[in-house]
């Protein structure tokens, strides 16, 4: 499986960003419209292929109503494949 979504015991691990977006009832397109970040980039960020810039992290967290550290753990970077 590609990206940062791991499979553990047959269950796919969902990124904190994707989980928060889901429970906020926002699509990638909705989040894109509210942050000004390209939807393709948001998808890549959720799957662990891109790391957002500091300003993008802040925009996303603000829209989702959470702290940056809630959705972007400090020790994770882009997945190399």
NORHU-V168074 format. One record per backbone hydrogen bond with DSSP energy under -1.0 kcal/mol. CO is the residue of the C=O (numbers start at 1). NH is the residue of the N-H. Records with the same first field share a line. If there is no record, write none. Layout:
CO = NH, NH
This chain:
6 = 13
8 = 11
11 = 8
15 = 19
16 = 20
17 = 21
18 = 22
19 = 23
20 = 24
21 = 26
22 = 25
27 = 31
28 = 32
29 = 33
30 = 34
31 = 35
32 = 36
38 = 42
39 = 43
40 = 44
41 = 45
42 = 46
43 = 47
44 = 49, 50
45 = 48
47 = 4
48 = 79
53 = 57
54 = 58
55 = 59
56 = 60
57 = 61
58 = 62
59 = 63
60 = 64
61 = 66
67 = 70
68 = 71, 72
73 = 76
